[in-house]
Amino acid sequence: MMRILQISSAKTFGGGERHMVDLCRGLQDRGHDVFVALRPTNEWESSLDFVPQDNFLHVSIRNSFGMFSAKRIGRFLNEKKIDIIHAHVARDYLAAGVACRISKETRFVLTRHVMFSLKPFHRFALNNVDKAIAVSPAVRGQLEKIFPSEKVAVINNGLRIPDLADSERLGREFRAFHKIPADAKLIGTMGELKPLKGQRDLVLAANEIAKTDERAYFVIAGKDNTADRRFRRELRRLVKVFGLESRFLWLDWLDDTSPFFAAIDLFVSPSHSESFGLALLEAMTRGKAVVATATDGAKELLGNVGRLTPIADPLALSVAIRSMLDDDELAKSSGEKLREIAADRFSLKRMVDLTEKLYFDLTAESRKAK
């Protein structure tokens, strides 16, 4: 079995952190020794409570040039005889690379979770990376600008396919608790509150939909992680201007998303950029109809199922949402097909299988080299 250090300096919990938590759990369940390096001020360590306390390293990586932190990580790699270090945040890549130069027995893996390009200097600074994982083919294209193609692998994110037996009860309870009419058409989205995620476009689309459909209600789940919470205030102010306060429910980050997904009739992903889209994938695993903007991630996940609309086009978004709300059979069949796609191509087991094999191949190469 392998000894694997997963590293992330993210302060708050988002899609990339959820991916890392799921990967850690999957690897530990298979008997590997999982270690975790996090920033001391992180807000999501409790999500990793299955990892033994002795396997944590708390280290501050304030920027890409955290050399002091890199030395600490390098010592940890040597002390714990780590086989693989796997970095998940761009800020951590250089520190992990330097740590691997200190501990020459450890192989270096990184995952790129976003579409944004790395800097040209990464081509030289990270020349000791053994594998760079892209979460989608579109991200692979970005990574191949920096790394040789043979060092780049695509491993899609994956989620467990849940049992939906209790969904009806959970949905009723969610609606009753939040005073949403049982016969309402509930449209939901989930993700960090920031302009890039497109929640403003959804509010604008909601205004169009509400003009002709009294059944339409909306729930926006997600936190604004900025210091002044300006974007959250802007969204709520816009809803108030439209006179839709009674039709909107605002929720912070949800530890248990099951009631949310059980209650909604339609999931909307209005993002302006999405390398993959874990919230969208979770909607698929729960058999929900989806309307999404045509980001690279949404196109990869949905294929020709669901409705794709132009990015940053609230009117087109409203038309697509309306078409799903007005056709129950279409929404039902679309949700069923998306759940099948999720189970076939984007399961958690498949993600862990492929990552584990990548690790095994790298450690086998190390043994041959000795």
Secondary structure, DSSP 8 states (H G I E B T S, - for coil): --EEEEEE--SS--HHHHHHHHHHHHHHHTT-EEEEEE-TT-S-GGGGTTS-GGGEEE----STT-HHHHHHHHHHHHHTT-SEEEE-SHHHHHHHHHHHHHSTTSEEEEEE-SSS---TTHHHHTTT-SEEEESSHHHHHHHTTTS-GGGEEE----B-----TTHHHHHHHHHHHTT--TT-EEEEEES--SGGGTHHHHHHHHHHHHTT-TTEEEEEE----SSS-HHHHHHHHHHHHTT-GGGEEEE---S--HHHHHH-SEEEE--S--SS-HHHHHHHHTT-EEEEE--HHHHHHHTTSSEEE-TT-HHHHHHHHHHHHT-HHHHHHHHHHHHHHHHHHSBHHHHHHHHHHHHHHHHHHHHHH-
